[in-house]
């Protein structure tokens, strides 16, 4: 069952950020240029090596063969696979520009391929990509190497190639097993195909296998979703990501193909969410936070128990707070106290590289206030608590005075049972974990200032 009352559910059925960063990406500005990003890279290189943050790489592969109507990702729909080879040449030039700033051999502890569909690339192209990265960076032994997989683009042999290339964590995009729902969102993939791939992945021995699900899709009902949940129970993945579908057709053009009348009503969505929570709990999954679940022996669940959970642009992570280099169209990075984002269109991305420039077109240099608030928000999102003394020592502030207004707002959430407040700090309760985005929003200075939230997905 949902661990909060129906009244609270309705009260917090509001849009809000997912806080994969703070400030959030919608606050990035074009005044932050490629030159500013280059300066951040130079500052990292000039700093003492022993004090440098670990480095993470994200590579965005934008291509998909077909359009999924619910998708809000930056993608290019094409069946012309020769575009993959051209794109690899562009990525190689972008990597070279980073090496020119950082030098060869920066140690990388985390690598993630996302999209789009990373497995749009052929096996040989994936080999070329990994070889390119290994020539320029030192991929640390035992690092976390993950890739998002469209089950329709792989078979057992391809999974074996991914393992050979060093990928130890994979994520299957399932969304829903019901054939009618799949038709409604233009993503047909038989359940038998996913079951076979899961068995092959287990035989190969990946460290962790994730399954993505979405509730609130067109034609979904509590009855159809219950069948999908039973199939997921049989799959028994190491991790599950359960997302509520955010219908924002004014922002994401593909969603205009979804028939609004076919979307489930709010009550049906709540029923599906409640079903999922009960099913995952019965199956033994730990609730990590927001929409993530993991088996108790999975590294993510272990990190949650040990207070080592972190959050970055790919969601919850076991890796320590990292600098992140984003490669490819629209990729987002973080170096030191800056965020950056590459050009969102292939034409603009190519243009920057043709001129020998890093393809960064916007970003943000964080202020001291941004950094302090980021520390608070990430502590809430990852550890579920904020200790006043630790924050005061880290940021040289009087927490109660600096965040007096925020603490006053939190008292209302405390009255609703979402947090507890005492002399030592703020603790998120069990029901509060379910609405942790709403708790974090209290400390979001930008959001509190403008209250314009329509750009975000809903919390529930």
Secondary structure, DSSP 8 states (H G I E B T S, - for coil): --SS-HHHHHHT-SB----SSSS-GGG-BTTS-HHHHHHHHHHHHHS-GGG--EEEEEEEE-EESS--TT--S--EE-S-THHHHHHHHHHHHHHHHHHHHH-TTEEEEEEEEEES-GGGS-HHHHHHHHHHHHHHEEEEEEEEEEEEE-GGG--HHHHHHHHHTT--EEEEEEE---HHHHHHTT----HHHHHHHHHHHHHHT-SEEEEEEEES-TT--HHHHHHHHHHHHHH--SEEEEEE----TTT-GGGGGS-GGGS--HHHHHHHHHHHHHHHHHTTEEEEETTEEEETTSHHHHHHHTT--EEETTEEESS-SEEEEEESTT-EEEETTEEEEE-SSHHHHHHHHHTT---EEEEEE--HHHHHHHHHHHHHHHTSEEEHHHHHHHHTS-HHHHTHHHHHHHHHHHHTTSEEE-SSEEEE-HHHHHTHHHHHHTT-HHHHHH---TTS-B--
